[in-house]
């Protein structure tokens, strides 16, 4: 939602992202993910969108790939990698 809602996406970028999202598995928001996101949000460290992303990655014991490493460094125990480095 956040990615496709970005106002500066070109039509080609929107099309590419739609194809990408159709090809991947979207993980459901479970109660543990919601609880973790709420706890992160209550700490006042992150936006709502970032807390949902971090909580989902954390609860599934995965590594977050993002160019925006700085916003996620605050989450203790979250593995974050910039794939561009």
Biopython code that builds the backbone (N, CA, C, O; Angstrom):
import numpy as np
from Bio.PDB.StructureBuilder import StructureBuilder

atoms = [
    (1, "UNK", "N", (0.819, -1.173, 0.000)),
    (1, "UNK", "CA", (0.000, 0.000, 0.000)),
    (1, "UNK", "C", (0.873, 1.251, 0.000)),
    (1, "UNK", "O", (0.647, 2.180, -0.774)),
    (2, "UNK", "N", (1.866, 1.260, 0.872)),
    (2, "UNK", "CA", (2.733, 2.427, 0.963)),
    (2, "UNK", "C", (3.510, 2.619, -0.337)),
    (2, "UNK", "O", (3.654, 3.744, -0.817)),
    (3, "UNK", "N", (4.003, 1.538, -0.898)),
    (3, "UNK", "CA", (4.798, 1.619, -2.123)),
    (3, "UNK", "C", (3.956, 2.071, -3.303)),
    (3, "UNK", "O", (4.332, 3.005, -4.011)),
    (4, "UNK", "N", (2.830, 1.425, -3.520)),
    (4, "UNK", "CA", (1.982, 1.781, -4.657)),
    (4, "UNK", "C", (1.289, 3.124, -4.466)),
    (4, "UNK", "O", (0.850, 3.735, -5.441)),
    (5, "UNK", "N", (1.187, 3.585, -3.241)),
    (5, "UNK", "CA", (0.562, 4.867, -2.961)),
    (5, "UNK", "C", (1.494, 6.054, -3.116)),
    (5, "UNK", "O", (1.064, 7.202, -3.005)),
    (6, "UNK", "N", (2.781, 5.783, -3.374)),
    (6, "UNK", "CA", (3.752, 6.868, -3.527)),
    (6, "UNK", "C", (3.376, 7.722, -4.735)),
    (6, "UNK", "O", (3.219, 7.203, -5.840)),
    (7, "UNK", "N", (3.234, 9.006, -4.529)),
    (7, "UNK", "CA", (2.691, 9.905, -5.555)),
    (7, "UNK", "C", (3.613, 10.171, -6.742)),
    (7, "UNK", "O", (3.150, 10.689, -7.758)),
    (8, "UNK", "N", (4.884, 9.839, -6.651)),
    (8, "UNK", "CA", (5.806, 10.125, -7.752)),
    (8, "UNK", "C", (6.093, 8.913, -8.641)),
    (8, "UNK", "O", (6.992, 8.966, -9.480)),
    (9, "UNK", "N", (5.341, 7.821, -8.467)),
    (9, "UNK", "CA", (5.561, 6.645, -9.307)),
    (9, "UNK", "C", (5.074, 6.902, -10.728)),
    (9, "UNK", "O", (3.988, 7.442, -10.942)),
    (10, "UNK", "N", (5.899, 6.504, -11.694)),
    (10, "UNK", "CA", (5.460, 6.580, -13.088)),
    (10, "UNK", "C", (4.520, 5.404, -13.363)),
    (10, "UNK", "O", (4.433, 4.472, -12.563)),
    (11, "UNK", "N", (3.829, 5.453, -14.482)),
    (11, "UNK", "CA", (2.935, 4.346, -14.874)),
    (11, "UNK", "C", (3.728, 3.049, -15.030)),
    (11, "UNK", "O", (3.255, 1.981, -14.641)),
    (12, "UNK", "N", (4.936, 3.139, -15.601)),
    (12, "UNK", "CA", (5.775, 1.948, -15.761)),
    (12, "UNK", "C", (6.180, 1.375, -14.405)),
    (12, "UNK", "O", (6.167, 0.159, -14.215)),
    (13, "UNK", "N", (6.539, 2.243, -13.466)),
    (13, "UNK", "CA", (6.908, 1.778, -12.125)),
    (13, "UNK", "C", (5.715, 1.137, -11.420)),
    (13, "UNK", "O", (5.862, 0.113, -10.753)),
    (14, "UNK", "N", (4.546, 1.733, -11.567)),
    (14, "UNK", "CA", (3.343, 1.155, -10.970)),
    (14, "UNK", "C", (3.071, -0.231, -11.544)),
    (14, "UNK", "O", (2.760, -1.167, -10.807)),
    (15, "UNK", "N", (3.188, -0.353, -12.848)),
    (15, "UNK", "CA", (2.955, -1.642, -13.506)),
    (15, "UNK", "C", (3.962, -2.684, -13.014)),
    (15, "UNK", "O", (3.582, -3.806, -12.678)),
    (16, "UNK", "N", (5.232, -2.317, -12.974)),
    (16, "UNK", "CA", (6.280, -3.227, -12.503)),
    (16, "UNK", "C", (5.989, -3.681, -11.071)),
    (16, "UNK", "O", (6.083, -4.870, -10.767)),
    (17, "UNK", "N", (5.643, -2.751, -10.203)),
    (17, "UNK", "CA", (5.371, -3.096, -8.805)),
    (17, "UNK", "C", (4.135, -3.982, -8.669)),
    (17, "UNK", "O", (4.112, -4.887, -7.835)),
    (18, "UNK", "N", (3.123, -3.733, -9.470)),
    (18, "UNK", "CA", (1.931, -4.589, -9.430)),
    (18, "UNK", "C", (2.281, -6.019, -9.824)),
    (18, "UNK", "O", (1.804, -6.968, -9.200)),
    (19, "UNK", "N", (3.104, -6.181, -10.848)),
    (19, "UNK", "CA", (3.553, -7.517, -11.246)),
    (19, "UNK", "C", (4.384, -8.162, -10.143)),
    (19, "UNK", "O", (4.239, -9.352, -9.862)),
    (20, "UNK", "N", (5.242, -7.383, -9.528)),
    (20, "UNK", "CA", (6.072, -7.887, -8.433)),
    (20, "UNK", "C", (5.204, -8.382, -7.281)),
    (20, "UNK", "O", (5.415, -9.485, -6.776)),
    (21, "UNK", "N", (4.234, -7.581, -6.864)),
    (21, "UNK", "CA", (3.386, -7.964, -5.732)),
    (21, "UNK", "C", (2.499, -9.166, -6.052)),
    (21, "UNK", "O", (2.127, -9.917, -5.150)),
    (22, "UNK", "N", (2.163, -9.350, -7.316)),
    (22, "UNK", "CA", (1.395, -10.535, -7.709)),
    (22, "UNK", "C", (2.243, -11.803, -7.620)),
    (22, "UNK", "O", (1.705, -12.898, -7.454)),
    (23, "UNK", "N", (3.563, -11.662, -7.729)),
    (23, "UNK", "CA", (4.465, -12.812, -7.759)),
    (23, "UNK", "C", (4.972, -13.237, -6.382)),
    (23, "UNK", "O", (5.548, -14.316, -6.248)),
    (24, "UNK", "N", (4.771, -12.422, -5.376)),
    (24, "UNK", "CA", (5.307, -12.740, -4.048)),
    (24, "UNK", "C", (4.196, -13.198, -3.110)),
    (24, "UNK", "O", (3.009, -13.018, -3.380)),
    (25, "UNK", "N", (4.615, -13.791, -2.010)),
    (25, "UNK", "CA", (3.680, -14.179, -0.964)),
    (25, "UNK", "C", (3.529, -13.013, 0.003)),
    (25, "UNK", "O", (4.516, -12.514, 0.543)),
    (26, "UNK", "N", (2.316, -12.592, 0.214)),
    (26, "UNK", "CA", (2.038, -11.521, 1.170)),
    (26, "UNK", "C", (1.675, -12.170, 2.497)),
    (26, "UNK", "O", (0.742, -12.970, 2.574)),
    (27, "UNK", "N", (2.412, -11.821, 3.529)),
    (27, "UNK", "CA", (2.183, -12.415, 4.847)),
    (27, "UNK", "C", (1.019, -11.721, 5.544)),
    (27, "UNK", "O", (0.932, -10.493, 5.530)),
    (28, "UNK", "N", (0.130, -12.492, 6.151)),
    (28, "UNK", "CA", (-1.019, -11.889, 6.838)),
    (28, "UNK", "C", (-0.594, -11.216, 8.140)),
    (28, "UNK", "O", (0.418, -11.575, 8.742)),
    (29, "UNK", "N", (-1.378, -10.248, 8.555)),
    (29, "UNK", "CA", (-1.151, -9.598, 9.851)),
    (29, "UNK", "C", (-1.819, -10.451, 10.929)),
    (29, "UNK", "O", (-3.045, -10.541, 10.991)),
    (30, "UNK", "N", (-1.010, -11.065, 11.765)),
    (30, "UNK", "CA", (-1.512, -11.907, 12.848)),
    (30, "UNK", "C", (-1.532, -11.107, 14.145)),
    (30, "UNK", "O", (-0.973, -10.012, 14.210)),
    (31, "UNK", "N", (-2.161, -11.638, 15.157)),
    (31, "UNK", "CA", (-2.212, -10.934, 16.440)),
    (31, "UNK", "C", (-0.818, -10.686, 17.023)),
    (31, "UNK", "O", (-0.576, -9.594, 17.537)),
    (32, "UNK", "N", (0.121, -11.657, 16.966)),
    (32, "UNK", "CA", (1.474, -11.351, 17.455)),
    (32, "UNK", "C", (2.143, -10.207, 16.687)),
    (32, "UNK", "O", (2.872, -9.410, 17.277)),
    (33, "UNK", "N", (1.902, -10.124, 15.379)),
    (33, "UNK", "CA", (2.466, -9.024, 14.588)),
    (33, "UNK", "C", (1.843, -7.703, 15.022)),
    (33, "UNK", "O", (2.548, -6.710, 15.199)),
    (34, "UNK", "N", (0.548, -7.692, 15.191)),
    (34, "UNK", "CA", (-0.140, -6.478, 15.635)),
    (34, "UNK", "C", (0.357, -6.055, 17.010)),
    (34, "UNK", "O", (0.607, -4.871, 17.240)),
    (35, "UNK", "N", (0.504, -7.011, 17.927)),
    (35, "UNK", "CA", (0.985, -6.695, 19.277)),
    (35, "UNK", "C", (2.396, -6.119, 19.248)),
    (35, "UNK", "O", (2.691, -5.159, 19.958)),
    (36, "UNK", "N", (3.265, -6.703, 18.428)),
    (36, "UNK", "CA", (4.637, -6.197, 18.308)),
    (36, "UNK", "C", (4.645, -4.808, 17.685)),
    (36, "UNK", "O", (5.391, -3.934, 18.129)),
    (37, "UNK", "N", (3.830, -4.597, 16.669)),
    (37, "UNK", "CA", (3.748, -3.278, 16.030)),
    (37, "UNK", "C", (3.262, -2.221, 17.015)),
    (37, "UNK", "O", (3.778, -1.104, 17.036)),
    (38, "UNK", "N", (2.276, -2.572, 17.826)),
    (38, "UNK", "CA", (1.772, -1.632, 18.838)),
    (38, "UNK", "C", (2.868, -1.288, 19.833)),
    (38, "UNK", "O", (3.045, -0.124, 20.191)),
    (39, "UNK", "N", (3.606, -2.305, 20.282)),
    (39, "UNK", "CA", (4.690, -2.064, 21.245)),
    (39, "UNK", "C", (5.754, -1.141, 20.652)),
    (39, "UNK", "O", (6.247, -0.243, 21.334)),
    (40, "UNK", "N", (6.107, -1.358, 19.392)),
    (40, "UNK", "CA", (7.090, -0.487, 18.735)),
    (40, "UNK", "C", (6.558, 0.933, 18.589)),
    (40, "UNK", "O", (7.287, 1.900, 18.812)),
    (41, "UNK", "N", (5.306, 1.054, 18.220)),
    (41, "UNK", "CA", (4.690, 2.374, 18.036)),
    (41, "UNK", "C", (4.625, 3.128, 19.353)),
    (41, "UNK", "O", (4.831, 4.341, 19.388)),
    (42, "UNK", "N", (4.336, 2.413, 20.444)),
    (42, "UNK", "CA", (4.244, 3.052, 21.758)),
    (42, "UNK", "C", (5.588, 3.595, 22.223)),
    (42, "UNK", "O", (5.646, 4.508, 23.048)),
    (43, "UNK", "N", (6.655, 3.035, 21.696)),
    (43, "UNK", "CA", (7.986, 3.544, 22.036)),
    (43, "UNK", "C", (8.264, 4.873, 21.340)),
    (43, "UNK", "O", (9.229, 5.562, 21.670)),
    (44, "UNK", "N", (7.412, 5.231, 20.372)),
    (44, "UNK", "CA", (7.540, 6.517, 19.691)),
    (44, "UNK", "C", (8.706, 6.604, 18.741)),
    (44, "UNK", "O", (9.116, 7.703, 18.366)),
    (45, "UNK", "N", (9.244, 5.482, 18.348)),
    (45, "UNK", "CA", (10.440, 5.486, 17.522)),
    (45, "UNK", "C", (10.170, 5.400, 16.027)),
    (45, "UNK", "O", (11.042, 5.731, 15.224)),
    (46, "UNK", "N", (8.964, 4.958, 15.636)),
    (46, "UNK", "CA", (8.748, 4.633, 14.233)),
    (46, "UNK", "C", (7.360, 5.038, 13.757)),
    (46, "UNK", "O", (6.439, 5.225, 14.552)),
    (47, "UNK", "N", (7.233, 5.169, 12.440)),
    (47, "UNK", "CA", (5.922, 5.419, 11.840)),
    (47, "UNK", "C", (5.090, 4.142, 11.906)),
    (47, "UNK", "O", (5.625, 3.054, 12.122)),
    (48, "UNK", "N", (3.796, 4.279, 11.721)),
    (48, "UNK", "CA", (2.910, 3.117, 11.746)),
    (48, "UNK", "C", (3.302, 2.102, 10.672)),
    (48, "UNK", "O", (3.371, 0.903, 10.945)),
    (49, "UNK", "N", (3.559, 2.578, 9.456)),
    (49, "UNK", "CA", (3.953, 1.670, 8.375)),
    (49, "UNK", "C", (5.226, 0.911, 8.694)),
    (49, "UNK", "O", (5.311, -0.297, 8.472)),
    (50, "UNK", "N", (6.225, 1.629, 9.219)),
    (50, "UNK", "CA", (7.488, 0.981, 9.569)),
    (50, "UNK", "C", (7.316, -0.026, 10.699)),
    (50, "UNK", "O", (7.975, -1.065, 10.707)),
    (51, "UNK", "N", (6.431, 0.275, 11.658)),
    (51, "UNK", "CA", (6.231, -0.679, 12.755)),
    (51, "UNK", "C", (5.599, -1.967, 12.238)),
    (51, "UNK", "O", (5.949, -3.052, 12.701)),
    (52, "UNK", "N", (4.677, -1.865, 11.289)),
    (52, "UNK", "CA", (4.058, -3.069, 10.723)),
    (52, "UNK", "C", (5.071, -3.891, 9.933)),
    (52, "UNK", "O", (5.077, -5.119, 10.016)),
    (53, "UNK", "N", (5.918, -3.224, 9.178)),
    (53, "UNK", "CA", (6.966, -3.924, 8.431)),
    (53, "UNK", "C", (7.925, -4.611, 9.399)),
    (53, "UNK", "O", (8.203, -5.802, 9.260)),
    (54, "UNK", "N", (8.427, -3.865, 10.375)),
    (54, "UNK", "CA", (9.381, -4.423, 11.336)),
    (54, "UNK", "C", (8.780, -5.584, 12.117)),
    (54, "UNK", "O", (9.431, -6.613, 12.299)),
    (55, "UNK", "N", (7.559, -5.428, 12.575)),
    (55, "UNK", "CA", (6.907, -6.480, 13.358)),
    (55, "UNK", "C", (6.705, -7.739, 12.525)),
    (55, "UNK", "O", (6.886, -8.848, 13.028)),
    (56, "UNK", "N", (6.334, -7.582, 11.266)),
    (56, "UNK", "CA", (6.125, -8.737, 10.391)),
    (56, "UNK", "C", (7.434, -9.486, 10.172)),
    (56, "UNK", "O", (7.479, -10.712, 10.276)),
    (57, "UNK", "N", (8.488, -8.754, 9.871)),
    (57, "UNK", "CA", (9.800, -9.372, 9.655)),
    (57, "UNK", "C", (10.280, -10.044, 10.939)),
    (57, "UNK", "O", (10.772, -11.172, 10.906)),
    (58, "UNK", "N", (10.139, -9.361, 12.056)),
    (58, "UNK", "CA", (10.594, -9.880, 13.348)),
    (58, "UNK", "C", (9.839, -11.153, 13.718)),
    (58, "UNK", "O", (10.459, -12.148, 14.095)),
    (59, "UNK", "N", (8.535, -11.139, 13.617)),
    (59, "UNK", "CA", (7.716, -12.292, 14.016)),
    (59, "UNK", "C", (7.920, -13.505, 13.113)),
    (59, "UNK", "O", (7.691, -14.640, 13.533)),
    (60, "UNK", "N", (8.347, -13.268, 11.877)),
    (60, "UNK", "CA", (8.615, -14.385, 10.961)),
    (60, "UNK", "C", (10.094, -14.778, 10.961)),
    (60, "UNK", "O", (10.519, -15.617, 10.167)),
    (61, "UNK", "N", (10.871, -14.168, 11.854)),
    (61, "UNK", "CA", (12.299, -14.496, 12.009)),
    (61, "UNK", "C", (13.046, -14.387, 10.677)),
    (61, "UNK", "O", (13.808, -15.277, 10.299)),
    (62, "UNK", "N", (12.810, -13.285, 9.983)),
    (62, "UNK", "CA", (13.433, -13.040, 8.688)),
    (62, "UNK", "C", (14.371, -11.840, 8.782)),
    (62, "UNK", "O", (14.486, -11.209, 9.833)),
    (63, "UNK", "N", (15.034, -11.537, 7.677)),
    (63, "UNK", "CA", (15.890, -10.364, 7.564)),
    (63, "UNK", "C", (15.187, -9.348, 6.675)),
    (63, "UNK", "O", (14.685, -9.693, 5.605)),
    (64, "UNK", "N", (15.152, -8.102, 7.117)),
    (64, "UNK", "CA", (14.538, -7.028, 6.342)),
    (64, "UNK", "C", (15.559, -6.483, 5.350)),
    (64, "UNK", "O", (16.654, -6.072, 5.734)),
    (65, "UNK", "N", (15.193, -6.484, 4.073)),
    (65, "UNK", "CA", (16.015, -5.877, 3.034)),
    (65, "UNK", "C", (15.418, -4.520, 2.713)),
    (65, "UNK", "O", (14.280, -4.421, 2.255)),
    (66, "UNK", "N", (16.200, -3.469, 2.957)),
    (66, "UNK", "CA", (15.722, -2.110, 2.724)),
    (66, "UNK", "C", (16.903, -1.178, 2.522)),
    (66, "UNK", "O", (17.979, -1.381, 3.085)),
    (67, "UNK", "N", (16.686, -0.163, 1.717)),
    (67, "UNK", "CA", (17.703, 0.883, 1.589)),
    (67, "UNK", "C", (17.581, 1.872, 2.742)),
    (67, "UNK", "O", (18.481, 2.680, 2.974)),
    (68, "UNK", "N", (16.477, 1.806, 3.455)),
    (68, "UNK", "CA", (16.187, 2.723, 4.556)),
    (68, "UNK", "C", (16.565, 2.078, 5.896)),
    (68, "UNK", "O", (15.723, 1.943, 6.784)),
    (69, "UNK", "N", (17.810, 1.691, 6.030)),
    (69, "UNK", "CA", (18.280, 0.981, 7.219)),
    (69, "UNK", "C", (18.115, 1.825, 8.477)),
    (69, "UNK", "O", (17.783, 1.295, 9.537)),
    (70, "UNK", "N", (18.341, 3.113, 8.374)),
    (70, "UNK", "CA", (18.338, 3.995, 9.546)),
    (70, "UNK", "C", (17.038, 3.910, 10.352)),
    (70, "UNK", "O", (17.078, 3.888, 11.582)),
    (71, "UNK", "N", (15.898, 3.863, 9.677)),
    (71, "UNK", "CA", (14.618, 3.847, 10.388)),
    (71, "UNK", "C", (14.367, 2.554, 11.148)),
    (71, "UNK", "O", (13.517, 2.514, 12.037)),
    (72, "UNK", "N", (15.097, 1.496, 10.807)),
    (72, "UNK", "CA", (14.857, 0.198, 11.431)),
    (72, "UNK", "C", (15.959, -0.217, 12.401)),
    (72, "UNK", "O", (15.820, -1.228, 13.090)),
    (73, "UNK", "N", (17.048, 0.542, 12.468)),
    (73, "UNK", "CA", (18.160, 0.205, 13.359)),
    (73, "UNK", "C", (17.754, 0.237, 14.828)),
    (73, "UNK", "O", (18.408, -0.385, 15.665)),
    (74, "UNK", "N", (16.696, 0.946, 15.142)),
    (74, "UNK", "CA", (16.259, 1.111, 16.531)),
    (74, "UNK", "C", (15.584, -0.132, 17.095)),
    (74, "UNK", "O", (15.411, -0.240, 18.309)),
    (75, "UNK", "N", (15.200, -1.068, 16.239)),
    (75, "UNK", "CA", (14.457, -2.241, 16.687)),
    (75, "UNK", "C", (15.443, -3.316, 17.126)),
    (75, "UNK", "O", (16.123, -3.932, 16.305)),
    (76, "UNK", "N", (15.507, -3.526, 18.419)),
    (76, "UNK", "CA", (16.434, -4.502, 18.985)),
    (76, "UNK", "C", (16.089, -5.907, 18.491)),
    (76, "UNK", "O", (14.942, -6.347, 18.575)),
    (77, "UNK", "N", (17.098, -6.595, 17.980)),
    (77, "UNK", "CA", (16.917, -7.970, 17.526)),
    (77, "UNK", "C", (16.463, -8.116, 16.091)),
    (77, "UNK", "O", (16.403, -9.233, 15.579)),
    (78, "UNK", "N", (16.138, -7.005, 15.419)),
    (78, "UNK", "CA", (15.695, -7.057, 14.023)),
    (78, "UNK", "C", (16.920, -7.076, 13.113)),
    (78, "UNK", "O", (17.794, -6.217, 13.227)),
    (79, "UNK", "N", (16.983, -8.046, 12.216)),
    (79, "UNK", "CA", (18.083, -8.128, 11.257)),
    (79, "UNK", "C", (17.720, -7.279, 10.042)),
    (79, "UNK", "O", (16.698, -7.504, 9.394)),
    (80, "UNK", "N", (18.577, -6.297, 9.744)),
    (80, "UNK", "CA", (18.315, -5.359, 8.650)),
    (80, "UNK", "C", (19.539, -5.311, 7.739)),
    (80, "UNK", "O", (20.668, -5.179, 8.212)),
    (81, "UNK", "N", (19.308, -5.419, 6.430)),
    (81, "UNK", "CA", (20.390, -5.386, 5.451)),
    (81, "UNK", "C", (20.001, -4.450, 4.315)),
    (81, "UNK", "O", (18.874, -4.485, 3.821)),
    (82, "UNK", "N", (20.956, -3.610, 3.907)),
    (82, "UNK", "CA", (20.773, -2.782, 2.717)),
    (82, "UNK", "C", (21.279, -3.598, 1.528)),
    (82, "UNK", "O", (22.485, -3.818, 1.417)),
    (83, "UNK", "N", (20.395, -4.054, 0.636)),
    (83, "UNK", "CA", (20.833, -4.901, -0.474)),
    (83, "UNK", "C", (21.668, -4.158, -1.511)),
    (83, "UNK", "O", (22.255, -4.779, -2.398)),
    (84, "UNK", "N", (21.723, -2.846, -1.405)),
    (84, "UNK", "CA", (22.475, -2.046, -2.364)),
    (84, "UNK", "C", (23.926, -1.857, -1.932)),
    (84, "UNK", "O", (24.709, -1.244, -2.657)),
    (85, "UNK", "N", (24.292, -2.374, -0.769)),
    (85, "UNK", "CA", (25.674, -2.210, -0.287)),
    (85, "UNK", "C", (26.405, -3.525, -0.316)),
    (85, "UNK", "O", (27.578, -3.587, 0.052)),
]
sb = StructureBuilder()
sb.init_structure("model")
sb.init_model(0)
sb.init_chain("A")
sb.init_seg("    ")
for serial, (resi, resn, name, xyz) in enumerate(atoms, 1):
    if name == "N":
        sb.init_residue(resn, " ", resi, " ")
    sb.init_atom(name, np.array(xyz, "f"), 0.0, 1.0, " ", f" {name:<3s}", serial, name[0])
structure = sb.get_structure()
